[in-house]
Amino acid sequence: MKTGLVRIAVGVAAAAALAWSPAVAQQQGPVQVVSGVSYDYIDRWDVDRLNKILTTDTPQFAGIPVSYTPATNAVRLYRVTYSSVVPERGNRPISATGLIAVPELDGASFPMVSYQHGTVYDKQEVPSFPDKSPETALMIAQFAGQGRILIGADYFGMGHSTEPEGYMVKQSHQQATHDMLSASRAVLEHMKLSATKLFLAGWSQGGFVTMAFLERLENAGVPVAAAATASAPVDVFVALNGFLSFPRKNDASWVTTLFILSSFSFENYYGVPGLARALITEEAFEISRKAYLRQPYDAADIPTDLRKLIRAEYFDPQFFAASAYGRLVAATTAYRWIVKTPVRNYYGESDEVISVRLGRLAMTYQRAIGRGNQQVEAVSTGPTTHRGTFATAVPQWKTWFDGL
């Protein structure tokens, strides 16, 4: 997970690595595709490596045994750099990064899966650094290793981005994923490849982003074959209020970081000076600030008791709802539109972060509309933890996608 990745981009090594694709010429540095879009070769993962991810690495990461369809082809990995804008900051231009994984197969057209990653604590534990992202590695092995193109945005502030992190900032998440999809299609065209059906998938934070991305694509009339999530906090107000007002015995000790990342992100992206300081206790503020900025800090110093992190008044539901932070949290939803695409939200019955009812919320909401919108289905993965829900859902995603 923490091993560095080798960037191969020059000389004979690059020529050999890219020789399979006639559209990619030997050159130094990134391959420029169109204005604002370029890509770099990262690595080639062979079938043995992909199957080790499926049989050894992922069960260790998730803590449970899971059976996956074995990989059948090698995969080429590329980091995509693309231009984007920050909607919350007046569409200020920025640069963002993401991953595109291309199956090493004959043919010019493949289905595409866009994967949205979960919450991470290192800027490089994201798709474009696949060696450092176990969740991305699983998606590469299970989907790209089975003849699908896999893409994934790093989100603003992550990967090579120089922005502050935009954690759970909805429009920025939508912008990052939308522009990554456009950039990936430009890269594929340069490689003389194309994508057929588009599928969306995401875990945890990425489940929220997947639903937000789907909303953006449906509004734009972009067809999506299906979307699947695991442990998706589709209503952030429901999730955070649960930790504050109705805590469960199995709530994860690290949910304090959700308040840290979201409060500083909302302060930066929505332009509300002092928002994080108003929420976080004086004693915990400096360590929280360092954690958000990814400055050196001791993770053991992050409070695991919410009452040591959050000021006492926020445990009053009315105060929380009326606060500047609470109002922004309440606006952070990704299920309140008429969903047209087939969606499956997978949830775990022992998930220490996402409650069962939150996991089922999007379906409940859609089916409460008139005679009921049947496009959204909630699917239990059994008594699984947060990681276990993801690991268990992935092969079910694949089976469902394959049948469409």
N, C-alpha and C positions, 0 to 999 in steps of 0.2 A: 504493500500500500504506500510505503514511503520511499520506494526506490525511485531514482531519477529516470527520466526517459531520454533516449538517445535521439537527437535530432539529426537526421541524415539529409543533407541538401546539396552536396557538392560532389563533383568529380565522378569517378568510376562507380562508387557505391550508389549514388543517386541514379545514374544511368541504368545500372543493373536492376535496382529496386523498381524503377518506373517503366522498364522496358515493355512490360505487359500491356501498357496503355499507349497506343500509337499517337494519341493526341498530346501526350506530355513530352515535351522536348527536354533534352539535357540542358540545364542551366543552373547557375548559382543563385542561392537565395530563393525567396518566395516566387511562386508562379502568379503573375498578374493576369486576371481573367477579364474583368471589366473595371471601370472606375469604381474604386472603393471596395473591391473584392479581390482577395488573393488567397493562396493556400500553400502550405508547406507539408512536405512528406514527413511523417513521424516515424512509422515503423510498419513492419509486416508481422502479423501474428499467424503462425501456422496452425494446422488442425490440432496438433498435439497440445500446443499452448492453450488453445481455445477449450479443448476438452478438459484440461487440468483446471481451468476456471470453473467449469461446470461440475466437476466431480470432487474437487478438493478445496479450492479457494472460496467459492461461494458458501458451501456448507459451514466452513470455518467462520466466515463473516456473519452468517445468519444464525449460527448456533443450532441448526436443525438439518437433517438430511432431506434433500429434495431431488427428485428425478427429473432430468432435463433431456431433451432431444439432442443427441450428439451433434457436434459441428461436422460439416461435410466439406467445407472449403476454407482456404486461407482468406485473410482479410487484410486490406491495405488501409492504413490510418493516416488521416490528414488533418492538420489544424487549419481552419478557415478564419481569416481576419476580414471583417466587413464593417462598413460604415453604418451607423445607426443614429438615432436621436433620442433624447430624454423627454418624453411628453410632459412630465410634471414640471420640467424646467424650461418651458417655452420651446420645446423641440431643439434643445441645444445639441449640436452635432458631436458625436463621440465615435470611438472605435471599439468594437467588441470582437470576441472570439468564440469559436465552437469547434465541434468535431464532425467530420464526415468519414464513415467507415464503409469501404466499397468491397463487396465480395469479389474474390479472384476467380471469376468464372467467365466462360464464353458467353456472349450475349451483350446486348446494348440497352436492355430495359429491365428494371427490377422494381418490386414493390419497395416503398420507403416507409420507415418508422422514425418518427421524431420523438426522441426521449428527453423528458424534462427531469433534471436531477433533483435530489433531495437536499436538505440542509447539511452544510459541511462547515468545518471550522478552519480550513486552510484554503487560501485562494486557489490552490492548484488541485484540490480534490474535486475536479470537475471534468466534464467530457473531454476537453482538448488536452488533458493530461491523463490519459486512460490508465497508465500504470499506477496512478495515485487515487483512482476512483473505482473501488470494487463494484459499485452498482453499475457504472458504465461498462466495466469489463464483462459483467454478466450479460448485459444487453448486447454487447458486441458478439459474445460467444453464442448466445441463443438466437439472435436474429441475423446479424451480418454473417455469422458462420453457417447460416442456413439459407444463404442466397438473397438476403434483403439488404438494401442500403440503410444504414443507420446514421441519423444526424442528432446533434444535441448542442444547444446553446449553453454558454457558460454563465449567462445572466450578467447584468451590468455590475461592475466591481469585482468580478471573478475572472479567473484565467489570467490573460495578459491585460485586462482592462485596468486603467489607472484611476477609474472612478471610485468613489466610496460605494460600498455594497448597497444595493437596492432591495433588501430582503422584504419579501411580500408586498412590494410596491407594484400594484396590479398592472397599470398601463405600461410601465417599464418592462415588466415580464412579458407582456403581450408584444411589445415592440421588439424586444430581443429575439424572441422565438420567431416572430413573423419575418424579421429581416434575415435571420439565420436560414430560414426556409428559402427565401428568395436567393440568398447568396449561394446556398448549396445547389440550387437548380442551375445557377450560372456556372458553378464549378463542374457539375456533371455535364453540362452542354459542352464545356471546354474539353472534357474527357471523351466527348462523343458518346455519352451515356444519357439515359433519361429514367425518370421514375414513373411507375404506373400508378397504382393506388397509394394514397397517403393514409397512414395510421398514426395515431398519437398515443403516447403512454408516459406515465410519470408516477413517482413515488413520493409520499410525504409532501414537503414543500412543492416538489415537482408534480404532485397530483393536483394541487391548487393551480399551478402554472398551466398544466395540461388543460384543465377546464377553462381557464381564462383564455388560453390560446385558441381553444375550440370556439369560444364565444366570438373572438376576433375574426376567425376564419369564416364562421357562419355568417356573420354580419357583412363580410366582404364577398360572400358568394363563392368561396373556395371549397370545393368538395372534399370531404373527409370520409373515408370508408368506415372508420370506427375509432373510438377513443376509449382507453382503459386507464384506470388509476389504481393505486394501492395506498391505503392510509391517507386519503386526501382531506386536508382541513378546508373544505369548500367554503366555510363561514368562519373567519378568523375570530370574530366576536364570540361565537359559540365556543370555540376552542379555548381562548384565553379566559373567558368568564368561567369556564368550567374549573380551571386551575385555581382561580381566585375565590369563587363563591361555592363551588360544589366539588372540592377535591376528592379524588378516588384513592383508595389505599395503594393502588399500583401505579399512580402517576410517576413518571420518570423524574429522577432527581435533576436531570439536565434541562427540564422545561424552562428553567430560569433564563436560559440563553435565548429562548424565543422572544421574551420580553426585551432583552438587551438588543438583539439584532433588529427587531422591528422598530423599537423606539428611536434608535439612532438613525436608522434608514428613513423613517418617516420624517424625522427632523430635517435631514439633508435633502430629501427629494421633494417634500411638500413645502419646504421653506418655513418651518416653525421653530425659530430659535428657542433653545431651552426646553424643548419637549422631553428629551431623555432625562435631563436633570430634574424636571418636575415629577417624573415617575419613579426614578431610582433613588434609593437612600443615599445620603451623603457618604456613608461609610463604603458603599459598594460602587460609587460612581466611577472612580478613577480606574479600577480594575475592569469595569464594564466597558469604559471608553477604549481601553487598550485592546480588549477582546474584539470589539467591533472593528477597530482599525487594523487588527492583526499585527499589533506591536508586541514585542516580547512581554510575556506575562506568565505567571504560574497558574495553570488551569485549576489547581487545587484551591486557589483563592476566590474563585467564582462561587458565590453563595448557591447552595442547593436548596435552601429554605427560602421560599418566596417572601416570607415576612422579613427576611434580612435583606432582600433585594428591592422589594416594592414598598413604597411609602404606605403607611397604615390606611390613609383615607381611600386608597384605591380598592380596598377590600369591601367598601360600601358600594353595592351595585349601582345605586343612583349616581354616586359621585363618579364612578368609573365611566358610566354611560355618557355623562354630561361633560367629561373632561375632553380636552383637545385630542389627547391620545385615544381615548375611547371612541370619539366620533370618527376618527380616521380608521380605527380598527373595524367599527361597525360598517363602514363602506367597503370593506375588503371581503367581497364575496365572489363566488364563481359558480353559481347555479341558478340564478334568478332571471332566466330568459327561457323562451320556448325552445328547448333543445330539439334539433332535427336529426342529428347524427346518432346512430346506435352507440350508447355509452354503457360501460360496466365499471362500477366503483367497487373494488374489492376492499374488504375490511377484516381485521382480526378481532376475535372475541377476547383476547388477552393483550391487546395493544396498549402499551403504557403511555401513549401520547394521544391517540385518536379513539374516542369513545365509540361504542357500537352505534349509538344513535346519530352521532356526527358522521360516521361512515355511511349511514343509510340516508342522510339528510337530503341529498340531491334527488334521490328517487322519491322520497316522501313528498318533497315539495312539488316535483313534476306531476306526481299522481294525484295531488290534491287539487289540480287545476281542472275544473269541470268534471268530465267523465274520466279524466286521467291521461296524461301523456306517458305512454309506455316505452319511450325511447331510452329511458335511464333505468338501469337495473343494478341493485346492490347485491353483491355476492360475498358470502362469508368464506374465509379461508380457514375457519375453525379456530381453535384456541391458540392462535399465533401471536407472537410479540410484534413490535413495530418492524424490526428487520425480518422476522419470520414471515410476516404478511407479504412483504415485497418478494422474498425468495420463493414463496409458495405461489404468488400470483403470476409471476413471469411466465412459467410454462403454460398456465391457463390463458394468459394473454395470447401466447403464440397459437395455441389450439384454436381459440376463437377467431383470431385474425386469419388463420389458414382456411377456415371454413367460410369466409365471406367472399 
